[in-house]
Structure formats: C-alpha cells, structure tokens
Amino acid sequence: MELMSKAEAHALVTEFWRKAAGDGADIIIRPESELVYRLQSWIRALTR
C-alpha cells in the first residue's frame, strides 16, 4: 500500500471540508493519530 504525500493529504482534506462546510469556513488542518477515524466519523455524520 502506497501512502499519499503530506501535500496530497492536505489537498484532499481541504477539498472535503470546503464541500462539507462551504467556502467561507475556516480550515485548520493538524495531523493526528486518529485522523482517519475522525474523518470517517465526519463523513458518516454528513451522509446520514
């Protein structure tokens, strides 16, 4: 399994957040050990 670069991950999270929260929302990205779990939780919450 090939991991994406930090820049690619940043772009993916930014794109997701812009779609979820809108262009006017502030975005703060910080690496966390539970980031994948939290993203999955946000996606599930948004798609319910």
C-alpha positions in Angstrom: 0.0 0.0 0.0 1.4 3.4 -1.0 0.8 6.3 1.3 0.0 9.7 -0.2 2.2 12.7 0.4 1.5 15.3 3.1 0.6 17.8 0.4 -1.8 15.4 -1.2 -3.5 14.6 2.1 -3.8 18.3 2.9 -5.4 19.0 -0.5 -7.9 16.1 0.0 -8.9 17.2 3.5 -9.2 20.8 2.3 -11.4 19.8 -0.7 -13.6 17.7 1.6 -14.0 20.4 4.2 -14.9 23.1 1.6 -17.6 20.8 0.2 -18.9 20.0 3.7 -18.7 23.4 5.3 -18.7 25.8 2.4 -16.1 28.2 1.1 -16.5 30.7 3.9 -15.4 28.3 6.7 -12.0 28.5 8.3 -9.9 25.4 7.8 -7.3 24.3 10.3 -5.5 21.0 9.5 -3.4 19.3 12.0 -2.0 15.8 11.8 -3.4 13.5 14.5 -3.0 9.8 15.1 -6.8 9.4 15.0 -7.3 11.5 11.9 -8.7 8.7 9.7 -11.2 7.6 12.4 -12.3 11.2 12.8 -12.7 11.8 9.0 -14.7 8.6 8.8 -17.0 9.8 11.6 -17.5 13.2 10.0 -18.3 11.6 6.7 -20.8 9.2 8.3 -22.4 12.1 10.1 -22.7 14.2 7.0 -24.2 11.4 4.9 -27.0 10.4 7.4 
